[in-house]
Amino acid sequence: MALQSPGLIKAANDAIVAIGPDINVAQLFATDFSADFADYGTTVKVPIASATAAEVNLNPGQGETLNDYETDSGSVNYANVVLNHQPKATFLAPKAAAFEAPNAPYWARMRTACANAVDANISTVLGGLFTTTAVTGGKVVLASVTKDALADLITKCKGRVASTVLGLNPANYAKTLALLDTSAYGGGEAIRNGYIPALYGFKAVVCLRDLPNGVTGAMIPDTSVAVAARATVKDFAGFIEGDVVSDENGFPLTVTRHFSPAKRNEFLNVDVLWGASLVQADKVQYLAAS
């Protein structure tokens, strides 16, 4: 079954766009997003690929190793991610006429409420991964946000800088933007979406909200966090209408409309089943003011 009402279709598509910034942060890491159904508590094995760079050596001498175009230098490990978060937004359906009016104010309010419910959950869970006990790669002091201090983080990064995400709390992220000319961070997207690609050589510098107390940021290799998401309805046959709406990353929002005989009303629901795990915690470093 697909969504049929113009109003509900617009609200669902607008909601997936509105939560884009936090999905984009998650997408920097190992992800497995799918519109397939899964039960709450399901464990998803998220693939994490890595490869070792080495010079081609087609004619190895004594003590050397053959490294031709059939020498496998890559590996794939799997991180277990439990789908144990299911944020949802529920609404009493509007009058029938509103379903045919996608620009009615109701749908704008629904879009905002949906986005806030999912967005807040993603932010809370991702930020909450980086506790001082969970992160075992050590502490890095960022006493103040200056260009020199930010650049110096490169020298303290445990992993390859280009494959490391620098996450900063909102205050430090704002101070970072204030230090820079717009040409350094590409304009308004960095302000609206909390995301600066390739700054100071990092894979990205992002705004991480909801970090634990005492943690002002983290340096996170892109193989050290795994995120998975699935749809929450297996069969839409019992609904008036319903479908899974995804963005370009494949992040699935399940959108349904049903009638409740007991309450004699129609209800709209938007939700997602997802989870995130911290893997290779010894390679992650958290930032602190002192």
MARZAFI-549900 format. One record per atom (N, C-alpha, C, O): x negated, y, z negated. Coordinates in steps of 0.02 Angstrom, whole numbers, padded with zeros to 5 digits, always signed. Each point is the difference from the previous one (the first is absolute). Layout:
N
XYZ ...
END
This chain:
290
-00042-00060+00000 +00042+00060+00000 -00044+00062+00000 -00055+00000-00029 +00079+00051+00061 -00037+00063+00002 +00041+00055-00034 +00061-00007-00010 -00095+00061-00007 +00037+00059-00023 +00039+00029+00059 -00024+00002+00056 +00085+00021-00070 +00044+00023+00053 +00020+00073-00009 +00013+00035+00049 -00010-00011-00111 +00024+00067-00013 -00055+00052+00012 -00054-00007-00027 +00067+00057+00069 -00051+00051+00014 -00028+00033-00064 -00060+00013-00004 +00103+00001-00044 -00023+00032-00061 -00048-00044-00040 -00052+00024-00023 +00070-00088+00017 -00043-00046-00039 -00065-00013+00037 -00053-00006-00031 +00056+00002+00097 -00061-00011+00039 -00048+00059-00010 -00060-00010-00011 +00087+00070+00015 -00043+00060-00008 -00030+00003-00070 -00059+00014-00008 +00100-00027-00043 -00025+00003-00069 -00055-00051-00011 -00050+00015-00033 +00058-00076+00060 -00050-00052-00009 -00065+00018+00034 -00054-00008-00029 +00059+00032+00091 -00061+00019+00037 -00035+00060-00032 -00061+00003-00002 +00100+00044-00023 -00030+00058-00033 -00034-00020-00066 -00051+00028-00018 +00080-00077-00016 -00029-00022-00064 -00068-00033+00011 -00046+00011-00038 +00041-00052+00090 -00064-00034+00012 -00054+00050+00018 -00059-00010-00015 +00079+00065+00049 -00048+00053+00016 -00021+00037-00063 -00059+00017-00008 +00106-00006-00037 -00013+00039-00060 -00048-00035-00047 -00038+00033-00036 +00039-00099+00035 -00047-00036-00045 -00066-00015+00034 -00042-00035-00027 +00033+00061+00088 -00060-00013+00038 -00065+00014-00035 -00046-00040+00004 +00039+00097-00040 -00065+00014-00031 -00025-00055-00047 -00059-00018+00004 +00102-00009-00046 -00023-00053-00045 -00011-00066+00037 -00044-00038-00018 +00084+00025+00070 -00013-00060+00041 -00067+00007+00035 -00037-00049+00005 +00022+00109+00019 -00064+00010+00034 -00059-00011-00047 -00052-00025+00022 +00059+00044-00085 -00053-00015-00048 -00008-00075-00008 -00056-00026+00001 +00112-00010-00009 -00003-00073-00007 -00031-00032+00062 -00036-00050-00006 +00050+00078+00065 -00023-00028+00062 -00076+00003+00008 -00028-00034+00043 -00005+00075-00084 -00073+00003+00002 -00033-00064-00025 -00059-00012+00013 +00097-00029-00048 -00026-00061-00029 +00025-00061+00038 +00029+00006+00054 -00039-00065-00082 +00024-00061+00032 +00075-00006-00010 +00024+00003-00057 +00014-00009+00111 +00072-00001-00005 +00031-00058+00038 -00029-00027+00047 +00089+00008-00069 +00040-00049+00035 +00073+00022-00006 +00035-00019-00047 -00013+00060+00094 +00069+00025+00001 +00040-00039+00052 -00024-00011+00055 +00084-00009-00073 +00041-00040+00046 +00073+00012-00014 +00021+00012-00056 +00019-00016+00109 +00073+00004-00006 +00030-00068-00019 +00061-00006-00005 -00103-00045-00005 +00025-00065-00021 +00026+00004-00072 -00024+00040-00039 +00073-00082+00024 +00028-00003-00068 -00047-00038-00047 -00033-00047+00021 +00031+00069-00083 -00035-00037-00053 +00037+00009-00065 +00032+00051-00012 -00037-00101-00032 +00030+00004-00066 -00044+00040-00047 -00061+00003+00008 +00093+00029-00057 -00037+00035-00052 -00048-00050-00035 +00021-00056-00016 -00083+00076+00005 -00049-00043-00032 -00041-00042+00047 -00046-00035-00021 +00061+00037+00086 -00039-00036+00050 -00072+00025+00000 -00012+00060-00007 -00035-00105+00016 -00070+00018+00008 -00018+00000+00074 +00009-00050+00034 -00035+00106-00011 -00022+00007+00069 -00076-00001+00002 -00033+00034-00040 +00005-00073+00085 -00072-00002+00008 -00020+00051+00054 +00014-00010+00059 -00045+00063-00081 -00018+00055+00046 -00072-00012+00024 -00046-00005-00041 +00035+00000+00107 -00068-00013+00025 -00045+00061-00007 +00020+00056+00014 -00080-00069-00036 -00051+00052-00005 -00061-00024+00039 -00034-00046-00020 +00022+00079+00076 -00054-00021+00045 -00063+00039-00013 +00002+00059-00018 -00058-00092+00027 -00065+00033-00005 -00048-00032+00049 +00009-00058+00020 -00061+00095-00001 -00049-00027+00046 -00069+00027-00019 -00006+00055-00026 -00045-00095+00041 -00068+00020-00014 -00034+00019+00066 -00002-00040+00047 -00022+00100-00044 -00034+00023+00061 -00072-00026+00001 -00035+00002-00051 +00014-00026+00109 -00069-00024+00007 -00019+00006+00074 +00043-00001+00044 -00108+00007-00033 -00024+00005+00069 +00013-00066+00037 -00007-00054-00028 +00025+00061+00092 +00006-00059+00042 -00069-00032+00007 -00050+00034+00012 +00047-00099-00020 -00063-00037+00007 +00014-00064+00038 +00019-00051-00029 -00028+00054+00095 +00017-00057+00042 -00057-00051+00005 +00011-00057+00018 -00072+00079-00034 -00058-00045+00004 -00039+00003-00066 -00054+00030-00002 +00081-00060-00051 -00032+00005-00065 -00069-00034-00001 -00009-00055+00026 -00037+00090-00058 -00066-00030-00010 -00001-00040-00065 +00051-00011-00031 -00110-00009+00012 -00007-00039-00061 +00022+00041-00061 -00022+00057-00009 +00066-00085-00030 +00024+00034-00060 +00056+00049+00013 +00027+00030-00046 -00008-00021+00109 +00054+00045+00018 +00065-00039+00011 -00001-00061+00007 +00056+00096-00007 +00065-00032+00006 +00033+00021+00066 +00000+00058+00019 +00028-00108+00015 +00038+00014+00060 +00059+00046-00016 +00037-00013-00048 -00027+00064+00087 +00059+00043-00009 +00026+00018+00070 -00013+00055+00026 +00049-00102+00004 +00027+00011+00067 +00074+00021-00005 +00024+00015-00055 +00010-00015+00112 +00069+00025+00001 +00051-00053-00020 +00060+00010+00007 -00085-00065-00033 +00044-00051-00030 -00020-00014-00072 +00023-00049-00030 -00066+00092+00002 -00019-00007-00070 +00049+00041-00042 +00001+00062+00004 +00038-00097-00044 +00052+00034-00039 -00032+00037-00058 -00031-00030-00044 +00039+00096+00044 -00028+00041-00055 +00055+00033-00041 -00014+00041-00043 +00076-00059+00057 +00055+00029-00036 +00031-00049-00049 -00013-00060+00002 +00053+00087-00046 +00036-00042-00048 +00066+00032-00017 +00007+00061+00003 +00041-00102-00020 +00066+00025-00020 +00017-00031-00068 +00003-00061-00007 +00007+00105-00042 +00024-00022-00065 +00072+00023-00008 +00024+00043+00036 +00010-00073-00083 +00071+00016-00010 +00012+00023-00072 -00018-00034-00048 +00049+00093+00043 +00017+00027-00066 +00073-00016-00014 +00043+00008+00042 -00030-00031-00103 +00069-00016-00020 +00034+00064-00024 -00023+00033-00046 +00079-00017+00078 +00040+00057-00019 +00070-00024-00018 +00034-00030+00041 -00013+00042-00102 +00066-00020-00023 +00050+00056+00016 -00011+00058-00017 +00065-00077+00050 +00052+00049+00016 +00045+00009-00061 +00050-00035-00009 -00069+00082-00033 +00034+00007-00065 +00023+00072-00013 +00012+00019-00057 -00006+00020+00111 +00028+00067-00006 +00055+00007+00052 -00010-00016+00059 +00068+00039-00080 +00057+00006+00045 +00038+00065-00013 +00055-00002-00028 -00084+00059+00047 +00036+00063-00009 +00061+00003+00046 -00003-00023+00057 +00057+00052-00082 +00061+00005+00041 +00037+00064-00016 -00008+00029-00053 +00048-00008+00101 +00045+00057-00009 +00069-00023+00022 +00009-00027+00054 +00041+00039-00097 +00069-00021+00013 +00045+00061+00002 -00006+00046-00040 +00052-00045+00088 +00044+00057+00010 +00072-00023+00011 +00012-00050+00034 +00035+00086-00062 +00070-00009+00017 +00009+00028+00071 -00019+00057+00013 +00047-00097+00031 +00004+00020+00070 +00045+00061+00009 +00049+00009-00038 -00064+00033+00086 +00041+00059+00013 +00064-00019+00037 +00012-00059+00015 +00029+00107-00001 +00060-00012+00039 -00019-00024+00070 -00054+00015+00025 +00099-00053+00005 -00015-00033+00063 -00026+00049+00053 -00045-00017+00039 +00074+00077-00036 -00019+00048+00051 -00074+00018-00003 -00031+00016+00051 +00003-00017-00110 -00071+00020-00008 -00047-00048+00035 -00054+00019+00021 +00075-00082-00015 -00044-00049+00033 -00013+00018+00073 -00050-00021+00029 +00096+00058+00001 -00009+00020+00070 -00031+00069+00006 -00007+00026+00056 -00012+00004-00112 -00028+00068+00000 -00070-00001-00031 -00007+00013-00059 -00045-00030+00098 -00067-00008-00028 -00029+00063-00031 -00047-00003-00040 +00074+00062+00058 -00026+00062-00028 +00039+00024-00061 -00012+00055-00025 +00058-00096+00001 +00037+00019-00060 -00048+00005-00060 -00048-00039-00004 +00059+00085-00042 -00045+00010-00057 -00011-00064-00041 -00053-00009-00030 +00103-00035+00027 -00006-00061-00038 -00062-00040+00019 -00036-00025-00044 +00022+00020+00109 -00055-00042+00022 -00068+00030-00018 -00047-00036-00013 +00043+00102+00013 -00063+00032-00022 -00013-00015-00073 -00057-00013-00020 +00110+00015-00021 -00009-00016-00072 -00019-00073-00009 -00042-00017-00042 +00074-00027+00081 -00016-00071-00005 -00072-00013+00020 -00036-00038-00033 +00015+00070+00087 -00069-00009+00023 -00050+00020-00054 -00049-00035-00012 +00061+00092-00020 -00045+00024-00052 +00000-00047-00060 -00054-00015-00027 +00112-00008+00006 +00004-00045-00057 -00034-00067+00014 -00035-00027-00043 +00044+00001+00103 -00033-00063+00020 -00075+00008-00002 -00036-00041-00029 +00013+00094+00061 -00072+00011+00004 -00030+00009-00069 -00054-00028-00015 +00087+00065-00029 -00026+00011-00067 -00004-00064-00040 -00048-00012-00036 +00099-00031+00043 +00001-00063-00038 -00058-00045+00020 -00034-00028-00043 +00024+00020+00108 -00053-00045+00024 -00068+00033-00009 -00047-00033-00023 +00042+00096+00040 -00063+00036-00003 -00028+00001-00071 -00059-00011-00011 +00102+00025-00038 -00022+00003-00070 -00025-00067-00023 -00049-00004-00038 +00082-00050+00060 -00021-00067-00021 -00068-00017+00030 -00044-00027-00035 +00034+00041+00099 -00064-00014+00032 -00056+00039-00035 -00053-00028-00015 +00066+00091+00002 -00050+00042-00032 -00019-00026-00069 -00058-00003-00018 +00109-00015-00022 -00011-00024-00068 -00040-00065+00000 -00046-00008-00040 +00064-00038+00084 -00033-00065+00001 -00072+00006+00025 -00046-00028-00030 +00036+00064+00085 -00068+00007+00027 -00045+00037-00049 -00056-00022-00013 +00079+00077-00014 -00040+00036-00048 -00016-00041-00062 -00055+00004-00028 +00104-00044+00007 -00009-00040-00061 -00049-00057+00007 -00019-00030-00051 -00003+00015+00111 -00049-00054+00010 -00068+00018-00031 -00038-00044-00020 +00023+00110+00018 -00069+00020-00015 -00010+00020-00073 -00020+00056-00015 +00035-00102-00029 -00012+00012-00071 -00074-00011-00015 -00036-00032+00038 +00015+00059-00094 -00071-00006-00019 -00019-00072-00017 -00059-00018+00002 +00108-00022-00019 -00014-00071-00014 +00003-00043+00062 -00038-00048+00007 +00084+00064+00039 +00006-00040+00061 -00058+00012+00048 -00024-00046+00032 +00002+00109-00029 -00055+00017+00044 -00065-00016-00036 -00016+00028-00052 -00022-00075+00080 -00062-00023-00033 -00063+00023+00035 -00055-00022-00017 +00062+00064+00068 -00060+00024+00035 -00034+00058-00034 -00053+00023+00022 +00082+00001-00077 -00032+00053-00038 +00032+00068+00008 +00045+00009+00042 -00068+00038-00082 +00025+00068-00001 -00049+00046+00036 -00060-00006-00007 +00088+00053+00044 -00039+00053+00031 +00028+00066-00025 +00060+00013+00004 -00103+00030-00030 +00022+00064-00028 +00006+00052+00056 -00048+00012+00037 +00106+00017-00031 +00011+00058+00043 +00022+00057-00045 +00060+00010-00011 -00109+00026-00015 +00015+00050-00051 +00038+00059+00028 +00042+00029-00034 -00056-00011+00096 +00035+00055+00032 +00002-00013+00075 -00041-00037+00027 +00090+00067+00006 +00007-00011+00072 -00035+00057+00037 +00026+00056+00005 -00084-00072+00020 -00037+00046+00043 -00022-00039+00062 +00004-00061+00001 -00026+00098+00049 -00023-00035+00060 -00059-00045-00016 -00004-00056+00025 -00042+00081-00066 -00059-00040-00018 +00021-00063-00038 -00027-00054+00013 +00073+00062-00061 +00021-00057-00040 +00035-00053+00042 -00010-00059-00010 +00052+00082+00056 +00035-00048+00043 -00049-00035+00046 +00004-00061+00010 -00050+00098+00019 -00050-00030+00044 -00044-00049-00038 -00021-00051+00027 +00007+00066-00090 -00043-00044-00040 +00033-00068-00015 -00035-00048-00015 +00101+00045+00019 +00034-00064-00011 -00023-00053+00050 +00002-00059-00014 -00023+00082+00072 -00024-00047+00051 -00059-00040-00026 -00006-00060+00013 -00038+00093-00051 -00060-00033-00025 +00016-00050-00056 -00040-00043-00015 +00099+00050-00015 +00019-00043-00056 +00048-00055+00021 +00018-00044-00040 +00004+00046+00102 +00048-00049+00025 -00033-00069+00007 -00054-00006+00029 +00085-00045-00055 -00029-00068+00001 +00003-00032+00069 -00045-00037+00020 +00099+00052+00016 +00009-00032+00065 -00021+00044+00057 -00028+00054-00010 +00043-00077+00070 -00012+00039+00060 +00047+00060-00001 +00061-00009-00004 -00088+00069+00008 +00041+00060-00009 +00056+00003+00052 +00057+00017-00016 -00072-00034+00078 +00049+00005+00054 +00058-00049-00009 +00053+00008+00031 -00062-00057-00075 +00054-00049-00013 +00029+00011-00070 +00036-00043-00025 -00051+00100-00006 +00024+00014-00067 +00049+00058+00000 -00012+00051+00032 +00067-00060-00068 +00050+00053-00007 -00014+00037-00066 -00007-00031-00053 +00002+00096+00057 -00008+00041-00060 +00070+00026-00019 +00029+00041+00035 -00004-00066-00092 +00064+00023-00025 -00010+00051-00055 -00041-00010-00045 +00076+00066+00048 -00005+00053-00050 +00069+00014-00029 +00050-00003+00036 -00047+00020-00100 +00064+00019-00029 +00024+00065+00032 -00040+00035+00032 +00103-00017-00040 +00026+00060+00035 -00039+00063-00014 -00010+00041+00045 -00012-00031-00107 -00037+00061-00017 -00066+00003+00038 -00018+00051+00029 -00019-00106-00029 -00065-00001+00034 +00008+00002+00076 -00041+00028+00035 +00094-00059-00011 +00013+00002+00072 +00015+00072+00022 -00025+00023+00051 +00065+00011-00090 +00016+00070+00016 -00062+00044-00002 -00009+00043+00043 -00034-00055-00093 -00063+00038-00004 -00044-00014+00060 -00035+00044+00025 +00036-00107-00001 -00039-00018+00059 +00024+00039+00061 -00040+00026+00038 +00106-00024-00028 +00027+00038+00056 -00019+00074-00005 -00015+00033+00050 +00016-00007-00111 -00015+00071-00009 -00072+00017+00017 -00016+00056+00017 -00028-00106-00022 -00071+00011+00015 -00013+00005+00075 -00050+00029+00021 +00094-00058+00018 -00016-00012+00070 +00037+00046+00048 +00056+00022-00014 -00088-00009+00069 +00034+00034+00055 +00046-00051+00034 -00014-00060-00001 +00069+00083+00030 +00047-00047+00031 -00032-00042+00054 +00023-00056+00013 -00076+00080+00018 -00033-00040+00052 -00031-00063-00029 -00012-00049+00036 -00002+00049-00101 -00030-00058-00032 +00050-00055-00014 -00018-00059-00002 +00082+00078-00007 +00048-00053-00015 +00059-00003+00048 +00048-00036-00012 -00052+00072+00067 +00046-00011+00054 +00067+00036-00005 +00044-00014+00040 -00035+00060-00087 +00061+00039-00002 +00052-00026-00049 -00017-00030-00051 +00079+00043+00067 +00055-00009-00047 +00014-00072-00021 +00029-00011-00054 -00049-00038+00095 +00015-00069-00018 -00033-00019-00067 +00029-00037-00039 -00089+00062+00028 -00035-00016-00062 +00037+00027-00061 -00001-00029-00054 +00034+00087+00063 +00038+00030-00054 +00066-00037-00010 +00019-00015-00057 +00016+00001+00112 +00066-00032-00005 -00004-00073-00019 +00041-00025-00038 -00092-00010+00064 -00002-00072-00007 -00053-00026-00048 -00004-00060-00012 -00038+00105-00015 -00050-00022-00050 -00051-00048+00028 -00017-00050-00033 -00008+00064+00093 -00043-00048+00034 -00048+00038+00046 +00021+00036+00045 -00087-00046-00056 -00051+00031+00043 -00044-00055+00027 -00038-00030-00038 +00040+00015+00102 -00043-00053+00027 -00073+00022+00006 -00015+00057+00019 -00030-00103-00036 -00072+00007+00014 -00035+00057-00035 -00054+00019+00020 +00083+00010-00072 -00032+00055-00035 -00060-00025-00040 +00004-00051-00034 -00060+00087+00039 -00063-00019-00033 -00022-00071+00018 -00038-00030-00038 +00060+00004+00093 -00021-00066+00021 +00042-00057-00027 -00008-00057+00022 +00054+00071-00069 +00044-00052-00024 +00051-00019+00054 +00013+00039+00045 +00014-00099-00051 +00052-00020+00046 +00058+00050-00001 +00027+00019+00052 -00010+00003-00112 +00049+00053-00009 -00005+00025-00072 -00023-00035-00044 +00044+00097+00035 +00009+00027-00067 +00075+00010-00008 +00032+00034+00041 -00003-00064-00093 +00073+00000-00008 +00020+00025-00069 -00040-00002-00047 +00101+00025+00043 +00028+00020-00064 +00033-00061-00032 +00048-00027+00027 -00074+00007-00085 +00028-00056-00038 +00037+00027-00060 -00031+00022-00049 +00097-00025+00052 +00039+00022-00058 +00007-00057-00050 -00015-00057+00016 +00037+00074-00075 +00016-00050-00052 -00060-00043-00020 +00008-00059-00015 -00066+00088+00015 -00059-00035-00026 +00005-00005-00076 +00031+00043-00032 -00062-00093+00002 +00002-00007-00073 -00033+00059-00035 -00041+00035+00030 +00057-00025-00092 -00031+00053-00040 -00075-00007-00001 -00026-00055-00009 -00008+00110+00018 -00073-00001-00002 -00033-00018+00066 -00061+00007+00007 +00100-00028+00042 -00026-00018+00066 +00018+00056+00048 +00059+00016+00009 -00109+00015+00022 +00013+00056+00046 -00007-00020+00073 +00011+00041+00044 -00028-00103-00032 -00007-00023+00069 -00033-00067+00002 -00012-00031-00052 -00003+00008+00113 -00033-00065+00008 -00033-00003+00068 +00023+00030+00048 -00077-00067-00045 -00032-00017+00064 +00016-00073+00014 -00021-00045-00037 +00059+00033+00091 +00031-00065+00011 -00019-00028+00068 +00024+00026+00051 -00065-00077-00047 -00012-00033+00065 +00067-00023+00030 +00044-00023-00036 -00038+00027+00101 +00064-00016+00031 +00019-00074-00004 +00056-00018+00017 -00103-00024-00039 +00016-00071-00011 +00017-00015-00072 +00008-00058-00019 -00003+00110-00023 +00010-00011-00072 +00072+00008-00023 +00014-00009-00059 +00030+00027+00103 +00072+00004-00016 +00038-00037+00055 -00015+00008+00059 +00063-00048-00079 +00043-00035+00048 +00073+00018-00014 +00021+00002-00058 +00017+00011+00110 +00069+00022-00006 +00043-00042+00048 -00020-00011+00057 +00078-00011-00080 +00046-00038+00042 +00071+00024-00011 +00016+00023-00054 +00026-00029+00105 +00070+00021-00006 +00043-00044+00045 -00022-00022+00054 +00083+00010-00076 +00047-00042+00037 +00071+00028-00004 +00014+00044-00041 +00030-00070+00083 +00071+00017-00002 +00034-00036-00057 -00025-00051-00024 +00083+00076+00003 +00034-00028-00058 +00064-00037+00016 +00032-00028-00044 -00012+00027+00107 +00062-00035+00020 -00017-00051+00054 -00033+00017+00049 +00055-00078-00059 -00014-00054+00048 +00051-00001+00057 -00017-00013+00057 +00080+00027-00074 +00054-00005+00049 +00048+00058-00011 +00028+00008-00055 -00018+00032+00105 +00043+00059-00006 +00073-00014+00017 +00041+00046+00004 -00024-00110+00005 +00067-00017+00023 +00055+00024-00048 +00055+00017+00022 -00070-00014-00086 +00051+00019-00049 +00007+00075-00010 +00039+00022-00043 -00076+00018+00081 +00001+00072-00009 +00041+00033+00056 +00008-00028+00055 +00016+00088-00069 +00033+00039+00053 -00051+00017+00053 +00013-00006+00060 -00072+00026-00081 -00057+00011+00045 -00064-00003-00042 +00001+00013-00060 -00055-00029+00093 -00064-00004-00036 -00056-00016+00047 +00011-00029+00053 -00071+00048-00072 -00058-00013+00041 -00063+00016-00039 +00003+00027-00056 -00060-00043+00085 -00065+00018-00029 -00030+00054+00044 -00008-00009+00060 -00009+00065-00090 -00029+00057+00036 -00075+00004-00019 -00017+00000-00058 -00026+00003+00109 -00072+00000-00012 -00033+00060+00033 +00025+00027+00050 -00081-00006-00079 -00040+00053+00032 -00052-00032+00045 +00001-00061+00010 -00047+00101+00016 -00052-00027+00045 -00047-00048-00035 -00034-00039+00032 +00032+00042-00099 -00042-00046-00038 +00035-00066-00014 -00031-00048-00023 +00097+00045+00035 +00038-00060-00013 +00031-00003-00069 +00029-00050-00019 -00036+00105-00021 +00028+00000-00067 +00076-00004+00004 +00031+00043+00032 +00001-00093-00064 +00071-00014+00012 +00047+00028-00054 -00007-00016-00059 +00054+00057+00079 +00054+00021-00044 +00063-00040+00020 +00020+00001+00058 +00010-00034-00106 +00063-00037+00013 +00058+00047-00016 +00006+00027-00055 +00037-00017+00105 +00056+00047-00005 +00065-00039+00009 +00009-00034+00051 +00038+00040-00099 +00063-00038+00005 +00060+00043-00019 -00006+00050-00036 +00063-00070+00062 +00064+00031-00016 +00050-00057-00014 +00010-00043+00042 +00020+00044-00102 +00047-00054-00016 +00060+00027-00037 -00001+00055-00028 +00055-00094+00028 +00060+00017-00036 +00005-00043-00063 -00010-00060+00003 +00026+00092-00060 +00009-00037-00063 +00074-00005-00015 +00031+00050-00017 -00001-00110+00022 +00071-00008-00018 +00014+00019-00072 +00052+00028-00016 -00100-00044-00028 +00012+00014-00072 +00004+00075-00013 +00040+00023-00041 -00081+00015+00076 -00002+00073-00011 +00038+00038+00053 +00008+00061-00005 +00015-00097+00056 +00041+00030+00053 -00034+00060+00033 +00031+00050+00016 -00096-00058-00007 -00039+00053+00031 -00055-00031+00043 -00019-00058-00010 -00005+00097+00057 -00058-00019+00038 -00063+00028-00032 +00001+00054-00030 -00056-00092+00036 -00064+00022-00028 -00055-00007+00052 +00001-00046+00042 -00048+00092-00044 -00060-00002+00042 -00060-00014-00044 -00005+00026-00056 -00040-00068+00080 -00061-00015-00037 -00061+00002+00046 +00003-00021+00057 -00057+00047-00084 -00065+00000+00035 -00052-00026-00050 -00006+00027-00055 -00031-00078+00074 -00052-00026-00045 -00055-00034+00039 +00004-00009+00061 -00057-00009-00097 -00057-00035+00029 -00029-00044-00055 -00001+00018-00059 -00024-00076+00079 -00035-00045-00046 -00074+00003+00017 -00020-00013+00057 -00021+00030-00107 -00070+00008+00016 -00044-00013-00061 +00026-00009-00056 -00090+00008+00066 -00047-00009-00055 -00070+00024+00021 -00014+00007+00059 -00028+00004-00109 -00069+00022+00013 -00046-00032-00051 +00019-00009-00058 -00078-00008+00079 -00049-00032-00044 -00068+00033+00007 -00020+00021+00054 -00015-00017-00109 -00069+00023+00000 -00045-00061+00006 +00002-00044-00043 -00040+00040+00097 -00046-00056+00010 -00071+00028+00004 -00009+00060+00014 -00039-00102-00027 -00070+00023-00001 -00007+00061-00046 -00029+00051+00019 +00056-00057-00079 +00001+00056-00047 -00069+00024-00018 -00009+00057-00020 -00041-00100+00027 -00069+00019-00018 -00031+00048+00052 -00053+00028-00013 +00087-00020+00070 -00025+00046+00050 +00034+00068-00003 -00019+00047+00035 +00070-00042-00078 +00037+00063-00007 -00029+00039-00058 -00015-00028-00053 +00008+00093+00062 -00024+00045-00054 +00054+00052-00014 +00030+00027+00046 -00019-00014-00110 +00048+00052-00016 -00037+00065-00017 -00056-00001-00024 +00089+00057+00036 -00028+00065-00015 +00030+00028-00065 +00058-00011-00015 -00099+00047-00021 +00022+00031-00062 -00035+00068-00007 -00054+00010+00028 +00084+00034-00065 -00027+00068-00008 -00063+00000-00044 -00042+00045+00006 +00035-00095-00049 -00059-00003-00043 -00014-00072-00021 -00048-00013-00037 
END
